[in-house]
């Protein structure tokens, strides 16, 4: 008999940290920071922290692909 407590299903984060966004896009954290400061990348500032909304990043990436093709 399994007496362990069930765990809640994992949910994806709504936003990525700077390092997570960099890893997801294959760019350096410095490049992500620079793009965010130029407002070239969707970012939400919470205090000193930068958060990158997952859906907004996907839309941004799709727009970049359309412009380049």
N, CA, C and O of each residue as an XYZ file, in Angstrom:
276
protein
N       0.831     -1.163      0.000
C       0.000      0.000      0.000
C       0.887      1.241      0.000
O       1.814      1.340      0.804
N       0.605      2.197     -0.907
C       1.384      3.416     -1.025
C       0.858      4.448     -0.035
O      -0.285      4.893     -0.141
N       1.690      4.824      0.918
C       1.258      5.792      1.929
C       1.820      7.181      1.668
O       1.630      8.092      2.474
N       2.513      7.347      0.541
C       3.058      8.678      0.258
C       1.925      9.634     -0.123
O       0.884      9.225     -0.637
N       2.156     10.880      0.139
C       1.142     11.882     -0.192
C       1.227     12.213     -1.674
O       2.318     12.327     -2.232
N       0.083     12.366     -2.300
C       0.106     12.696     -3.727
C       0.657     14.100     -3.936
O       0.435     14.996     -3.122
N       1.373     14.276     -5.032
C       1.909     15.601     -5.338
C       1.028     16.273     -6.368
O       0.432     15.620     -7.225
N       0.957     17.567     -6.272
C       0.156     18.332     -7.232
C       0.859     18.308     -8.590
O       2.088     18.301     -8.654
N       0.091     18.295     -9.661
C       0.714     18.315    -10.975
C       1.501     19.610    -11.160
O       1.075     20.677    -10.719
N       2.651     19.500    -11.814
C       3.478     20.688    -12.054
C       2.820     21.583    -13.078
O       2.291     21.112    -14.085
N       2.853     22.854    -12.819
C       2.345     23.816    -13.787
C       3.527     24.621    -14.308
O       4.498     24.860    -13.590
N       3.431     25.033    -15.558
C       4.495     25.849    -16.127
C       4.412     27.255    -15.555
O       3.325     27.781    -15.315
N       5.549     27.839    -15.347
C       5.589     29.213    -14.855
C       5.020     30.151    -15.911
O       5.206     29.936    -17.108
N       4.336     31.177    -15.466
C       3.769     32.164    -16.385
C       4.850     33.065    -16.964
O       4.694     33.612    -18.056
N       5.951     33.217    -16.226
C       7.037     34.084    -16.680
C       8.372     33.416    -16.392
O       8.497     32.587    -15.490
N       9.362     33.799    -17.182
C      10.717     33.271    -17.036
C      11.618     34.323    -16.412
O      11.411     35.522    -16.595
N      12.611     33.866    -15.679
C      13.627     34.785    -15.181
C      14.554     35.140    -16.336
O      14.453     34.566    -17.420
N      15.446     36.079    -16.103
C      16.392     36.484    -17.133
C      17.210     35.287    -17.620
O      17.364     35.089    -18.825
N      17.728     34.502    -16.700
C      18.546     33.342    -17.093
C      17.719     32.280    -17.815
O      18.194     31.662    -18.768
N      16.487     32.071    -17.364
C      15.621     31.097    -18.033
C      15.274     31.556    -19.447
O      15.257     30.748    -20.375
N      14.996     32.851    -19.613
C      14.696     33.401    -20.937
C      15.911     33.275    -21.846
O      15.780     32.922    -23.018
N      17.083     33.560    -21.312
C      18.311     33.440    -22.092
C      18.512     32.002    -22.566
O      18.821     31.768    -23.734
N      18.339     31.050    -21.671
C      18.503     29.640    -22.025
C      17.459     29.206    -23.053
O      17.775     28.481    -23.996
N      16.222     29.650    -22.872
C      15.139     29.263    -23.778
C      15.366     29.806    -25.182
O      15.036     29.143    -26.165
N      15.933     31.016    -25.281
C      16.151     31.636    -26.587
C      17.543     31.369    -27.151
O      17.829     31.727    -28.294
N      18.405     30.743    -26.358
C      19.756     30.448    -26.828
C      20.625     31.691    -26.931
O      21.513     31.767    -27.780
N      20.368     32.665    -26.061
C      21.129     33.908    -26.037
C      21.778     34.069    -24.673
O      21.416     33.381    -23.719
N      22.730     34.975    -24.586
C      23.378     35.202    -23.299
C      22.476     36.060    -22.406
O      21.666     36.840    -22.908
N      22.615     35.919    -21.099
C      21.849     36.782    -20.188
C      22.110     38.264    -20.456
O      21.198     39.081    -20.332
N      23.332     38.615    -20.818
C      23.664     40.011    -21.112
C      22.871     40.524    -22.317
O      22.394     41.659    -22.312
N      22.731     39.688    -23.347
C      21.958     40.076    -24.530
C      20.487     40.256    -24.170
O      19.855     41.215    -24.611
N      19.942     39.347    -23.376
C      18.544     39.460    -22.946
C      18.355     40.739    -22.145
O      17.377     41.457    -22.355
N      19.269     41.035    -21.235
C      19.191     42.241    -20.419
C      19.221     43.481    -21.314
O      18.443     44.415    -21.113
N      20.114     43.488    -22.297
C      20.228     44.620    -23.207
C      18.941     44.817    -24.017
O      18.463     45.944    -24.156
N      18.385     43.736    -24.545
C      17.132     43.819    -25.300
C      15.987     44.315    -24.420
O      15.153     45.104    -24.865
N      15.949     43.859    -23.194
C      14.895     44.278    -22.267
C      15.023     45.762    -21.942
O      14.019     46.472    -21.889
N      16.241     46.233    -21.726
C      16.446     47.648    -21.405
C      16.111     48.556    -22.577
O      15.712     49.702    -22.374
N      16.266     48.065    -23.798
C      15.909     48.838    -24.996
C      14.433     48.683    -25.340
O      13.952     49.238    -26.328
N      13.718     47.918    -24.508
C      12.293     47.623    -24.732
C      12.071     46.889    -26.050
O      11.008     47.004    -26.660
N      13.070     46.139    -26.484
C      12.965     45.356    -27.710
C      12.431     43.957    -27.425
O      12.134     43.203    -28.351
N      12.310     43.613    -26.162
C      11.854     42.294    -25.736
C      10.787     42.501    -24.665
O      10.954     43.359    -23.799
N       9.693     41.734    -24.702
C       8.650     41.924    -23.685
C       9.157     41.552    -22.292
O       9.652     40.447    -22.068
N       9.022     42.492    -21.370
C       9.528     42.283    -20.018
C       8.616     42.976    -19.014
O       8.022     44.014    -19.309
N       8.513     42.394    -17.834
C       7.784     42.993    -16.716
C       8.800     43.179    -15.599
O       9.513     42.246    -15.230
N       8.857     44.375    -15.076
C       9.776     44.650    -13.965
C       9.005     44.578    -12.660
O       7.980     45.240    -12.491
N       9.504     43.776    -11.749
C       8.931     43.659    -10.413
C      10.065     44.015     -9.459
O      10.927     43.190     -9.155
N      10.046     45.256     -8.998
C      11.177     45.744     -8.220
C      12.393     45.790     -9.122
O      12.354     46.398    -10.192
N      13.466     45.155     -8.700
C      14.680     45.086     -9.512
C      14.713     43.846    -10.404
O      15.635     43.667    -11.199
N      13.716     43.011    -10.265
C      13.687     41.736    -10.987
C      13.032     41.890    -12.357
O      12.042     42.606    -12.503
N      13.588     41.219    -13.350
C      13.018     41.194    -14.688
C      12.326     39.855    -14.897
O      12.915     38.798    -14.670
N      11.081     39.909    -15.327
C      10.336     38.691    -15.647
C       9.875     38.783    -17.094
O       9.442     39.839    -17.555
N       9.973     37.678    -17.796
C       9.630     37.620    -19.212
C       8.431     36.700    -19.385
O       8.568     35.481    -19.282
N       7.240     37.277    -19.650
C       6.042     36.454    -19.807
C       6.223     35.436    -20.941
O       6.580     35.796    -22.062
N       5.975     34.183    -20.632
C       6.196     33.087    -21.584
C       5.441     33.307    -22.901
O       6.032     33.195    -23.975
N       4.155     33.615    -22.828
C       3.359     33.800    -24.048
C       3.846     34.984    -24.868
O       3.888     34.913    -26.096
N       4.214     36.072    -24.197
C       4.706     37.258    -24.902
C       6.031     36.962    -25.597
O       6.273     37.453    -26.700
N       6.889     36.165    -24.966
C       8.152     35.784    -25.605
C       7.910     34.946    -26.852
O       8.581     35.130    -27.868
N       6.952     34.027    -26.778
C       6.637     33.202    -27.948
C       6.110     34.057    -29.093
O       6.497     33.860    -30.244
N       5.229     35.006    -28.783
C       4.712     35.911    -29.823
C       5.834     36.760    -30.409
O       5.887     36.962    -31.622
N       6.735     37.263    -29.556
C       7.874     38.059    -30.012
C       8.747     37.245    -30.964
O       9.167     37.738    -32.011
N       9.013     36.001    -30.592
C       9.851     35.138    -31.414
C       9.193     34.870    -32.768
O       9.874     34.869    -33.794
N       7.902     34.646    -32.783
C       7.183     34.432    -34.044
C       7.252     35.673    -34.928
O       7.448     35.555    -36.137
N       7.096     36.861    -34.344
C       7.189     38.106    -35.115
C       8.608     38.280    -35.692
O       8.771     38.733    -36.825
N       9.605     37.923    -34.916
C      10.985     38.032    -35.398
C      11.209     37.109    -36.602
O      11.895     37.476    -37.556
N      10.631     35.923    -36.545
C      10.762     34.967    -37.650
C      10.070     35.488    -38.894
O      10.573     35.306    -40.003
N       8.905     36.145    -38.726
C       8.171     36.693    -39.873
C       8.934     37.835    -40.527
O       8.980     37.935    -41.753
N       9.529     38.689    -39.717
C      10.279     39.831    -40.237
C      11.502     39.360    -41.001
O      11.862     39.951    -42.019
N      12.138     38.313    -40.528
C      13.377     37.816    -41.135
C      13.136     36.978    -42.392
O      14.057     36.775    -43.183
N      11.904     36.488    -42.583
C      11.666     35.613    -43.743
C      11.123     36.359    -44.931
O      10.874     35.758    -45.976
